[in-house]
Amino acid sequence: MMRAWILPVLLLLSGSALATGQIIKGNPGTAAALLLAFLAFAGVNSPLIFPRSIGAREAQRRSAVDGRPVVFWRPGCKYCIRLRIRLGRSARRLHWVDIWRDPAGAAVVRAANNGNETVPTVVVAGRPHTNPDPAWVREQLSPSA
């Protein structure tokens, strides 16, 4: 879990350093824009946005037991972020697999998408759905899940 924080922290430090340099040069507007951009990149790659990822095998095992969908995603993917935000609190009721951290998850996604690592890929009842509508994903959650 500690490795998940490395990129966001590096982005924040880099953005702060660049912004400081712009302030010293007398460009506060540029400094603010740089800092906001790096803050946005850090946020997109932050483990706070997505529920804790588990391995593909564990997610598939849990899904077989509780019937909850499995979401295969990767950091920085705007479609994954859209899905996560539009699911709201319901997102915690799904099993999330980061394909950049789990080779087995990446293999599942490639098998479902003609060799491409297209995400989000949501597996419901053993059937993959590539970039599904968030409202549809929410409907797939049973009330008891």
Secondary structure, DSSP 8 states (H G I E B T S, - for coil): -GGGGHHHHHHHHHHHHHHHHHHHTT-HHHHHHHHHHHHHHHHHT-TTTS-----HHHHHHHHHHH---EEEE-TT-HHHHHHHHHHGGGGGGSEEEETTT-HHHHHHHHHHTTT---S-EEEETTEEEES--HHHHHHTS-TT-
